[in-house]
């Protein structure tokens, strides 16, 4: 019996093709059942995310089963695609790289681990897995945990939104009690607000020169709209201000904020200036308890995060190789697993 | 036996220090729990040493510079175990380990100091005064460490692109909260020590009592102004460092106290 994986991902297929092959959560069980029958699979797991659709299987004839899987998926999707195929050690290595986020669009992202866990749990529930895939996936989760703990692959934010979240968390810790004021109804500001909401922020106030746009976005984001001539009155009560207006001049100067900070006591204020030209006077950053970051600073941090993760990839690959070897060693002791073709070579 | 316990605890602290350095050097985001275990191990052995020494001298073992340094180091470790683990500021351990290791090392390098023989019954007030004051200094040393961490993290947050230490240090609000708790704890202990000092049978020198009162006053004023929102955490962190430097000046006075206890 051989382990194999076939699939397509963000590198091999565009989104228009990937969405055709995407498997809905509710149809995974029936799909697994049909797939196992048609492709003669002893065990199978289907992983479907926005960036990939993959089938992990165990079969006596991996090549024939992989071909049958590809035919089946194309028939269900009603489209043709080029599938990649990884067998034996390569298949194990591929899964380990996927769960560690090394094969993701944003290297080191951690969402994929949860998605793989869900895919495995679904297959386990309907009895589609056995000793081989159980061992493979359990080992994959161990690799992911070790890589997260022992390397910096998940460290540092790699987008403007996640950088803003990381800074906010280094100021306030838990964001659940933070109040956010969003100035301007642009997409960039809304994206950052959403990122903050995804990390626990519950209270959001929006203000825009056109009140109706603020009200519309407030409905969409679950916040409260405020007339633009009143936004400064909200300053004593908010913790984070995101600004992305098209104002030609500065909206806030150090002279205006200093008395507000005195009234706030010891509570820090985080200012995120996404506007060009900038909405906030850079001198605000010199005030005690005020932390100001503009779009250049956020983008530079995101770029730094990308580079830092790139440097960690090699360490992750080394750890993965140790686990691939461990899995192969286990597989060699199994009489039902193919021995000669299991190779640790990449 | 005593020296072995002390050497063992110093080894544990060195282990915690070295482990933290290795972790930070490798850019690890979450320092492991080994640091906490190392400090806890060192603390247990230190407690054993102080227990045996206390039995030997028949009182709180702070009769000479050697014992005072060990007791101070024990106090810092105690404060870390209480505060560091409560607030899960594991990195505080990375900053604490070198401090307790340094204090112990200096103590070990001092010429072998035999336990002072008991001369008459101990003065309970004097022992309460000396021991609570030393524990207070240990707690305030940790407040100083938290202050340093606060200022470093605050500077990182003000930079256009923070350095790698930014990812390792805890949030500044957490550090400010730790500073506040440590200041309260330290000031309360210092107050108990000073009050106990008024009941000591043997009068304490004016310089020593004046220095202790000055240190207490600085900390109490800082804490009062902070709770009244007059001082910002940034200034409090600076005062925590400055006031502890001032407190260190009073250590020679503690030595005098040790001499007095030995009499």
Interface residues (C-beta under 8 A of the other chain):
Chain A: X149 X150 X152 X154 X155 X156 X167 X169 X170 X171 X172 X173 X265 X266 X268 X285 X288 X289 X291 X293 X296 X297 X300 X301 X304 X308
Chain B: X27 X28 X29 X30 X153 X156 X157 X158 X160 X161 X162 X164 X166 X167 X169 X170 X171 X172 X173 X174 X176 X226 X229 X232 X233 X234 X235
